[in-house]
Amino acid sequence: MAKRNPEPRDGASAPLAHGAMVLPLVTIDDYNNELRDKNGFVGDNANKKTFQQKLEDWRNHVRKFGDDPLGRVETTKLSKKKIESLLKGDDMEAAALIMGAVEDFAQDFAEVIKKFLKDERWSKTERIVVGGGFRQSRFGELTIARTMVLLKAAGIDIEVIPIVHHPDEAGLIGSVHLMPSWMFKGYEAMLAVDIGGTNVRAGVVEFGKEKKPHFADASVWESTIWRHADDEPSRSATIERLAAMLQELIDKAEKANLKPAPIIGIGCPGIIKADGSIERGGQNLPGGNWESDSFNLPAALMKAIPAIGDHSTFVMMHNDAVVQGLSQIPFIDDVSTWAVLTIGTGLGNAHFTNREGMKAR
């Protein structure tokens, strides 16, 4: 019987397509899972708004019997920095109130994870990595740890850990895993974009000097952010602004003698089709109508930035939770199946199985 050829270590066998389910180092089993129960989308029970509601509920309980230890600021206007300082401060009542919200949210998050694990594609999950803005806080990390404890207490042996990189950087760094490493030979960095319902972030991802496996030392050399929610731009104005952000980064990199590859990686909400169009899930993007058959973001960017250096621009796009999860690749070769959940305005999700090239060398 003929033997199957081993997969190339550089992932050359992975097809180059937007939203690909087979990437150089992982197979994507599932992403943008719109899991529902009798109450609607399961993910709605674990997002930024849910935590704020838990905190508001505890504040209402306390207000019935005296002053609110968190003061008069509305819960929705309490910054992560403020909540953090209260949690670490000397006011034990304020800290305890926040811990009450952490406990309630962890209970809900554990239930959400249980429901995902019942999906056949998630049933063999060994580890869940948690990203998104919520992760970048002490109360977020406590919630993640408490969630894992609750799952273990329920007899579910699974790790739930914070994503390694800062979530803002993870959404850019993950782009290096959208294509095989041979495409970067001769270059020191690439351009990356993370598009969300509130912000657009663009950055230069430096591959690293140590040449560690799977870009373990990749980092964001420079980045810029635009809070488009404040400007309410049209779709075309958004593309123009994004192109300007990228061109400014290209110019900075070239002035610093950092040679960027003629490649732009994009993380974007929704189901991404092979031609780069958005099938669904882009309803919160600026200007609307990103799911139109006549609109293609990669094509629009290649038209706006036709070349980087001496070569034509190449753009690769995938779901934003997928891209954030991909940033974890260098740190997760000790398991086979794993997932990412990103807690932000919504709950992003993706599930991965490591390919042959991910095995420890």
Salt bridges, closest charged atoms under 4 A:
GLU7 OE2 - ARG4 NH2 3.22
GLU7 OE2 - ARG355 NH2 3.43
ASP29 OD2 - HIS351 ND1 2.85
ASP30 OD1 - ARG121 NH1 3.24
GLU34 OE1 - ARG280 NE 3.22
ASP37 OD2 - LYS115 NZ 2.73
GLU56 OE2 - ARG63 NH1 3.18
ASP68 OD2 - ARG59 NE 2.57
ASP68 OD2 - ARG63 NH2 3.07
GLU103 OE1 - ARG146 NE 2.70
ASP108 OD2 - LYS54 NZ 2.76
GLU111 OE2 - LYS114 NZ 2.96
ASP119 OD2 - ARG121 NH2 3.01
GLU141 OE2 - ARG135 NH1 2.92
ASP157 OD1 - LYS152 NZ 2.97
GLU159 OE1 - ARG127 NH2 2.73
ASP168 OD2 - HIS166 ND1 3.82
ASP168 OD2 - ARG201 NH2 3.15
GLU188 OE2 - LYS209 NZ 3.82
GLU206 OE2 - LYS209 NZ 3.54
GLU222 OE2 - LYS252 NZ 3.43
ASP230 OD1 - ARG227 NE 3.04
GLU248 OE2 - LYS252 NZ 3.89
GLU279 OE2 - ARG280 NH1 3.41
ASP334 OD2 - ARG127 NH2 2.84
GLU356 OE2 - LYS359 NZ 3.47
